Amino acid sequence: MMIKTLLMMGLLTQAGGPGPGKNEKPKYMWFDAEANFKRFSSKDSIRFYLDKTKAAGFNQVVIDVRPIYGDVLYGKTKTMQPLKQVGAEKRTAKWDYLQVFIDEAKKRNLKVSVSTAIFPAGHPQTGNGPAYRDKRFEGKTTMEHTPNGMKDIRNDKTKVAAFLNPLMPEVQDYALGFIREIVSGYDIDGYVLDYCRFADVENDFSAYTRARFEAYIGKKVDRFPDDIFTWETYEGQKVRKDGPLAKQWFAFRAGVIHDFIAKVRKEVKTIQPDVQLEYWAASWYGHLYSNGQNWASQTYDATKEYGWASPAYNKAGFAEQLDVFMNGTYLERTYGLNDPESIEFGLARGKRIINGACKMYGSLYALNHSDIEDQVYVCLTQSEGLVMFDIVQVIGFNLWDRLKAGIDRAERSGK
């Protein structure tokens, strides 16, 4: 997730205190790797902001250790390279970033989840990352079907990351490798899958994926990629027009992500059965088919609400593979059960679609902070937990007291 680092404001600190109570809802603060790269190159800064997090009423943290650049901020690895630079900022510290976070969090009775970007492996704007320097990934980044023709995502500077093809066994093995290293090497409470998807609707149209899709539908695709969709000009703009195989294509891609998450669950639970498998995605479910993200329960029938869905799409729902779904209600309006642009609506829809298959926590974007106390209250009273993304905005806008007020209000309500 790419967020600009904001001006750090003066803050007070308070450490210690009791750990989460038995019936206390989980309340996560997210520590993004990229936005906080310079700030958390200091152990003192880590301690200071964990104190602030604890004092505000949070009881769990998410530590991002593999952002979209593809390199990592954990030391116990035999397969990955350390992330040494983000933009102009360089990291020279030799200590294990993740281990320090875990040690300091545990001292404060804060649980720890680790987050990694799963399929990104480089930064198109700078040309940095494994996708650019490692010959193993030649031919394994995704091919885009753009309005201007076919393009390797590595060469598309409009994209947030250079994604590897989630369908390829070598790519899946690569991702499972760093997941295993973290789960086996560190005492953590949760593992968050981020960017565990296709980049967008334009990806992946490689020859490899075409062949796998043809095997999936049991026939050759005569007009590829046009039978999936075409780009047509409408009022001076290029718009997508779905072809006769679009619904099957969307179900196929969603199935790829479902099957990979099932593999991850098996690996994680084999190594550390008590580690929760967690997944973040945006709350606007009806748009995420373009990324292959079907976070619904398999009991949910998407065909009753969405024209792009087929019965096979429903079978790719992966909520049953998760312990926690972090429902990204990154919306500016808080209230309105009949307002699709409200947090209340996003949470209610999420509960309906997940149908109890896993726990669901409301996730907030701290940049949308005008009503942050009410937003926190709604997430904690209308879902099973809270995830606040990201600490960089919490710091920049000095939201600590308002977050605590929302948490305290929700806890007083007893909901």
C-alpha positions as CSV (number, residue, x, y, z in Angstrom):
1,M,0.0,0.0,0.0
2,M,1.6,3.3,-1.1
3,I,1.0,6.2,1.3
4,K,3.1,9.5,1.4
5,T,4.9,10.0,4.7
6,L,3.3,13.0,6.4
7,L,4.9,15.5,8.8
8,M,5.5,13.9,12.2
9,M,3.8,15.9,15.0
10,G,4.8,16.0,18.7
11,L,3.2,13.2,20.8
12,L,3.2,12.0,24.4
13,T,4.0,8.5,25.4
14,Q,2.6,5.9,27.8
15,A,3.8,2.3,28.1
16,G,2.6,-0.8,29.8
17,G,-0.8,-1.8,31.0
18,P,-2.7,-5.0,31.0
19,G,-3.0,-7.2,27.9
20,P,-6.2,-7.9,26.0
21,G,-9.1,-9.2,28.1
22,K,-10.8,-12.4,27.3
23,N,-13.8,-10.7,25.8
24,E,-12.0,-7.6,24.4
25,K,-12.3,-7.2,20.7
26,P,-9.1,-7.1,18.6
27,K,-8.0,-3.6,17.7
28,Y,-5.1,-3.5,15.2
29,M,-2.7,-0.7,14.3
30,W,-1.0,-1.2,10.9
31,F,2.6,-0.2,10.5
32,D,3.2,0.2,6.8
33,A,6.8,-0.5,5.7
34,E,7.1,2.0,2.9
35,A,5.4,5.0,4.5
36,N,7.4,4.6,7.8
37,F,10.7,3.4,6.3
38,K,12.8,6.1,7.8
39,R,10.8,6.5,11.0
40,F,11.2,2.9,12.1
41,S,14.9,2.6,11.3
42,S,15.3,3.6,14.9
43,K,14.6,1.3,17.8
44,D,13.6,4.2,20.0
45,S,11.0,5.3,17.4
46,I,9.6,1.7,17.4
47,R,9.3,1.8,21.2
48,F,7.8,5.3,21.3
49,Y,5.0,4.5,18.8
50,L,4.2,1.1,20.3
51,D,3.7,3.0,23.5
52,K,1.4,5.4,21.8
53,T,-0.5,2.5,20.2
54,K,-0.9,0.8,23.5
55,A,-2.0,4.0,25.2
56,A,-4.7,4.7,22.6
57,G,-6.4,1.3,23.4
58,F,-5.0,-0.9,20.7
59,N,-4.1,-4.5,21.5
60,Q,-2.5,-5.8,18.3
61,V,-0.2,-4.5,15.6
62,V,0.3,-5.4,12.0
63,I,4.0,-5.2,10.9
64,D,4.5,-4.9,7.2
65,V,7.8,-6.6,6.3
66,R,7.6,-7.1,2.5
67,P,6.2,-4.1,0.6
68,I,5.6,-4.0,-3.1
69,Y,9.4,-3.6,-3.8
70,G,9.7,-7.3,-3.2
71,D,12.6,-7.2,-0.6
72,V,12.1,-7.7,3.1
73,L,12.5,-6.3,6.6
74,Y,13.1,-9.5,8.4
75,G,16.4,-11.1,9.1
76,K,15.8,-14.9,9.3
77,T,15.9,-15.6,5.6
78,K,17.9,-17.7,3.2
79,T,15.9,-16.7,0.1
80,M,15.2,-13.0,0.3
81,Q,17.2,-9.8,0.1
82,P,16.9,-7.0,2.7
83,L,15.0,-3.9,1.8
84,K,17.7,-1.2,2.0
85,Q,16.1,1.8,0.3
86,V,12.7,3.4,-0.3
87,G,12.9,6.5,-2.4
88,A,15.8,8.6,-1.2
89,E,15.8,7.0,2.2
90,K,18.4,4.2,3.0
91,R,18.4,1.7,5.8
92,T,21.8,0.8,7.2
93,A,20.7,-0.8,10.5
94,K,21.9,-4.4,10.9
95,W,19.3,-5.5,13.6
96,D,16.3,-7.6,12.7
97,Y,13.4,-5.1,12.1
98,L,10.7,-7.7,12.6
99,Q,12.3,-9.3,15.7
100,V,12.6,-5.9,17.4
101,F,9.0,-5.1,16.7
102,I,7.9,-8.5,18.1
103,D,10.1,-8.2,21.2
104,E,8.9,-4.7,22.0
105,A,5.3,-5.4,21.2
106,K,5.2,-8.4,23.5
107,K,6.7,-6.3,26.4
108,R,3.6,-4.1,26.0
109,N,1.1,-7.1,25.8
110,L,0.4,-6.3,22.1
111,K,-0.2,-9.2,19.8
112,V,1.6,-9.2,16.4
113,S,0.5,-10.0,12.9
114,V,2.9,-9.9,10.0
115,S,1.9,-8.6,6.6
116,T,3.6,-9.2,3.3
117,A,2.7,-8.3,-0.2
118,I,2.4,-11.7,-1.9
119,F,2.7,-11.4,-5.7
120,P,4.4,-7.9,-6.2
121,A,8.1,-8.2,-6.8
122,G,9.3,-4.8,-7.8
123,H,8.6,-1.1,-8.4
124,P,7.8,-0.1,-12.0
125,Q,8.6,3.6,-11.4
126,T,12.2,2.9,-10.4
127,G,12.8,-0.5,-11.9
128,N,13.9,-1.9,-8.6
129,G,13.2,-5.3,-7.1
130,P,13.5,-9.1,-7.8
131,A,11.4,-8.9,-10.9
132,Y,14.0,-6.6,-12.5
133,R,17.3,-8.1,-11.2
134,D,16.6,-11.8,-10.9
135,K,16.6,-13.9,-14.0
136,R,14.4,-16.5,-12.3
137,F,11.5,-14.1,-13.0
138,E,12.0,-13.6,-16.7
139,G,8.7,-14.5,-18.3
140,K,7.0,-14.8,-14.9
141,T,5.7,-11.2,-14.5
142,T,2.2,-10.6,-15.8
143,M,1.3,-9.6,-19.3
144,E,-1.3,-6.8,-19.6
145,H,-4.1,-6.5,-22.2
146,T,-4.2,-2.7,-22.3
147,P,-6.1,-0.3,-24.5
148,N,-2.7,0.3,-26.2
149,G,-1.8,-3.4,-26.8
150,M,0.0,-6.1,-24.8
151,K,2.6,-5.0,-22.3
152,D,4.8,-6.6,-19.6
153,I,3.7,-5.0,-16.3
154,R,7.4,-4.4,-15.5
155,N,7.4,-1.7,-18.2
156,D,4.1,-0.1,-17.1
157,K,4.9,2.8,-14.9
158,T,1.3,3.5,-14.2
159,K,1.0,0.4,-12.1
160,V,1.7,0.2,-8.3
161,A,3.8,-2.9,-8.6
162,A,5.4,-5.4,-10.9
163,F,3.2,-8.5,-10.2
164,L,4.4,-12.0,-10.7
165,N,1.9,-14.4,-12.3
166,P,-0.1,-15.9,-9.5
167,L,-0.9,-19.0,-11.6
168,M,2.7,-20.2,-12.1
169,P,3.9,-22.9,-9.7
170,E,7.3,-21.3,-9.5
171,V,5.7,-18.1,-8.4
172,Q,3.6,-19.8,-5.8
173,D,6.5,-21.7,-4.4
174,Y,8.5,-18.5,-4.2
175,A,5.7,-16.8,-2.1
176,L,5.2,-19.9,0.0
177,G,9.0,-19.8,0.7
178,F,8.9,-16.4,2.4
179,I,5.7,-17.2,4.2
180,R,7.3,-20.4,5.7
181,E,10.4,-18.4,6.7
182,I,8.3,-15.9,8.7
183,V,5.9,-18.4,10.3
184,S,8.6,-20.8,11.3
185,G,11.2,-18.2,12.3
186,Y,9.1,-15.8,14.5
187,D,6.6,-15.9,17.3
188,I,3.6,-14.2,15.7
189,D,-0.1,-14.3,16.2
190,G,-1.3,-13.6,12.7
191,Y,-0.2,-13.6,9.1
192,V,-1.9,-11.0,6.8
193,L,-2.0,-11.7,3.0
194,D,-1.8,-8.4,1.2
195,Y,-1.8,-7.9,-2.6
196,C,-2.7,-11.6,-2.8
197,R,-4.4,-11.2,-6.1
198,F,-4.0,-10.3,-9.8
199,A,-2.8,-6.7,-10.4
200,D,-6.1,-5.6,-12.1
201,V,-8.4,-6.6,-14.9
202,E,-5.7,-6.1,-17.5
203,N,-3.6,-9.0,-16.1
204,D,-2.6,-11.8,-16.9
205,F,-2.8,-12.5,-20.6
206,S,0.4,-14.4,-21.1
207,A,0.7,-17.5,-23.3
208,Y,1.0,-19.6,-20.1
209,T,-2.2,-18.3,-18.6
210,R,-4.0,-18.7,-21.9
211,A,-3.1,-22.4,-22.1
212,R,-4.2,-22.9,-18.5
213,F,-7.5,-21.2,-19.2
214,E,-8.1,-23.3,-22.3
215,A,-7.5,-26.4,-20.2
216,Y,-10.0,-25.0,-17.6
217,I,-12.8,-24.5,-20.2
218,G,-11.9,-27.6,-22.2
219,K,-11.4,-25.9,-25.6
220,K,-9.2,-23.5,-27.6
221,V,-9.8,-19.8,-27.5
222,D,-9.9,-18.8,-31.1
223,R,-9.9,-15.0,-30.5
224,F,-7.6,-14.3,-27.6
225,P,-7.8,-12.0,-25.8
226,D,-10.8,-10.6,-27.7
227,D,-13.1,-13.4,-26.5
228,I,-12.3,-12.3,-23.0
229,F,-12.8,-8.6,-23.6
230,T,-11.9,-5.8,-26.0
231,W,-11.2,-2.1,-25.6
232,E,-13.5,0.1,-27.6
233,T,-13.7,3.9,-27.9
234,Y,-16.8,5.5,-26.4
235,E,-17.1,9.3,-26.2
236,G,-13.4,9.6,-26.8
237,Q,-12.5,7.2,-24.0
238,K,-11.3,3.6,-24.1
239,V,-13.8,1.3,-22.4
240,R,-13.9,-2.4,-21.8
241,K,-16.4,-4.6,-23.5
242,D,-16.7,-8.1,-22.2
243,G,-16.6,-11.0,-24.6
244,P,-18.4,-14.4,-24.6
245,L,-15.8,-16.0,-22.3
246,A,-15.5,-13.1,-19.7
247,K,-17.6,-14.8,-17.0
248,Q,-15.5,-18.0,-17.3
249,W,-12.3,-16.0,-17.3
250,F,-13.3,-14.2,-14.1
251,A,-14.2,-17.4,-12.3
252,F,-10.9,-19.0,-13.5
253,R,-8.8,-16.2,-12.1
254,A,-10.7,-16.2,-8.8
255,G,-10.1,-19.9,-8.5
256,V,-6.4,-19.4,-8.9
257,I,-6.4,-17.1,-5.8
258,H,-8.7,-19.4,-3.8
259,D,-6.5,-22.4,-4.4
260,F,-3.3,-20.5,-3.5
261,I,-4.9,-19.2,-0.2
262,A,-5.8,-22.8,0.6
263,K,-2.2,-23.8,0.1
264,V,-1.1,-21.0,2.4
265,R,-3.5,-22.0,5.1
266,K,-2.2,-25.6,5.0
267,E,1.4,-24.4,5.3
268,V,0.7,-21.9,8.1
269,K,-1.4,-24.3,10.2
270,T,1.2,-27.1,9.8
271,I,4.0,-24.9,11.1
272,Q,2.1,-22.8,13.8
273,P,-1.6,-24.0,14.2
274,D,-2.5,-21.0,16.4
275,V,-1.4,-18.4,13.9
276,Q,-4.4,-16.7,12.4
277,L,-4.6,-16.5,8.6
278,E,-5.8,-13.0,7.8
279,Y,-6.6,-11.2,4.5
280,W,-7.2,-7.5,3.7
281,A,-9.3,-6.4,0.8
282,A,-11.5,-3.5,-0.1
283,S,-15.1,-3.6,1.0
284,W,-16.5,-2.9,-2.5
285,Y,-16.9,-6.6,-3.3
286,G,-18.7,-6.0,-6.7
287,H,-15.6,-4.5,-8.2
288,L,-12.9,-6.9,-7.0
289,Y,-13.7,-9.7,-9.5
290,S,-11.4,-7.7,-11.8
291,N,-8.5,-8.7,-9.4
292,G,-9.6,-12.3,-8.8
293,Q,-10.5,-11.4,-5.1
294,N,-13.6,-13.4,-4.2
295,W,-13.6,-12.9,-0.4
296,A,-17.1,-14.2,0.0
297,S,-18.2,-17.5,1.6
298,Q,-18.9,-20.2,-0.9
299,T,-22.5,-20.1,0.4
300,Y,-22.9,-16.7,-1.2
301,D,-24.5,-16.6,-4.7
302,A,-23.0,-13.7,-6.5
303,T,-25.1,-14.4,-9.6
304,K,-28.1,-12.9,-7.8
305,E,-26.5,-9.5,-7.6
306,Y,-23.8,-9.2,-10.3
307,G,-24.0,-9.7,-14.0
308,W,-20.3,-10.7,-14.3
309,A,-20.6,-13.7,-12.0
310,S,-21.2,-17.3,-12.9
311,P,-22.0,-20.3,-10.6
312,A,-18.4,-21.3,-10.9
313,Y,-17.4,-17.9,-9.5
314,N,-19.2,-18.7,-6.3
315,K,-17.1,-21.8,-5.8
316,A,-14.0,-19.6,-5.7
317,G,-15.1,-17.8,-2.5
318,F,-12.2,-18.0,0.0
319,A,-13.7,-16.9,3.3
320,E,-13.7,-20.5,4.5
321,Q,-9.9,-20.5,4.1
322,L,-9.4,-17.5,6.5
323,D,-9.5,-16.9,10.2
324,V,-10.0,-13.2,9.7
325,F,-11.1,-11.0,6.9
326,M,-10.1,-7.4,7.2
327,N,-12.9,-5.5,5.5
328,G,-11.4,-2.4,4.0
329,T,-14.2,0.2,4.5
330,Y,-12.0,3.0,3.3
331,L,-15.0,5.4,2.9
332,E,-15.6,9.0,4.0
333,R,-19.2,8.6,5.1
334,T,-19.8,6.7,8.3
335,Y,-23.6,6.1,8.7
336,G,-26.2,4.9,6.3
337,L,-27.2,1.2,6.0
338,N,-28.8,2.0,2.7
339,D,-25.9,4.1,1.5
340,P,-23.4,2.0,-0.5
341,E,-20.7,4.7,0.1
342,S,-21.0,4.4,3.9
343,I,-18.9,2.3,6.4
344,E,-22.1,0.9,7.9
345,F,-23.2,-0.4,4.6
346,G,-19.8,-1.9,3.8
347,L,-19.7,-3.7,7.1
348,A,-23.3,-5.0,6.8
349,R,-22.7,-6.2,3.3
350,G,-19.5,-7.9,4.4
351,K,-21.2,-9.8,7.1
352,R,-23.9,-10.9,4.7
353,I,-21.5,-12.1,2.1
354,I,-19.1,-13.8,4.5
355,N,-22.0,-15.5,6.3
356,G,-20.0,-16.5,9.3
357,A,-17.3,-18.4,7.4
358,C,-14.6,-16.4,9.2
359,K,-14.3,-13.4,11.6
360,M,-14.7,-10.0,10.0
361,Y,-13.0,-6.9,11.3
362,G,-13.8,-3.4,10.0
363,S,-10.7,-1.7,8.5
364,L,-10.4,2.1,8.4
365,Y,-8.2,4.4,6.4
366,A,-6.9,7.1,8.7
367,L,-6.6,9.6,5.9
368,N,-10.5,9.7,6.0
369,H,-10.3,11.0,9.6
370,S,-12.9,13.8,9.7
371,D,-15.3,11.5,11.6
372,I,-12.7,9.1,12.9
373,E,-14.2,8.7,16.4
374,D,-17.6,7.6,15.0
375,Q,-15.9,5.4,12.4
376,V,-14.0,3.5,15.2
377,Y,-17.1,3.2,17.2
378,V,-19.1,1.7,14.2
379,C,-16.3,-0.8,13.4
380,L,-16.1,-2.0,16.9
381,T,-19.9,-2.3,17.5
382,Q,-20.8,-3.5,14.0
383,S,-18.0,-6.0,13.4
384,E,-15.8,-8.3,15.4
385,G,-12.7,-6.0,15.5
386,L,-10.9,-2.9,14.2
387,V,-8.0,-2.5,11.9
388,M,-6.5,1.1,11.5
389,F,-4.4,1.8,8.5
390,D,-2.0,3.4,8.8
391,I,0.0,4.8,11.7
392,V,1.7,7.3,9.4
393,Q,-1.6,9.3,9.1
394,V,-2.4,8.7,12.8
395,I,0.9,10.4,13.6
396,G,0.6,13.1,10.9
397,F,-2.9,14.2,11.9
398,N,-2.4,13.5,15.7
399,L,-5.5,11.2,15.9
400,W,-4.5,9.4,19.1
401,D,-7.0,11.0,21.4
402,R,-9.8,10.7,18.9
403,L,-9.1,7.0,18.3
404,K,-9.0,6.4,22.0
405,A,-12.3,8.2,22.4
406,G,-13.9,5.9,19.8
407,I,-12.5,2.8,21.4
408,D,-13.5,3.8,24.9
409,R,-17.0,4.7,23.7
410,A,-17.4,1.3,22.0
411,E,-16.2,-0.6,25.0
412,R,-18.5,1.3,27.3
413,S,-21.4,0.3,25.0
414,G,-20.8,-3.4,25.7
415,K,-21.4,-4.3,22.1
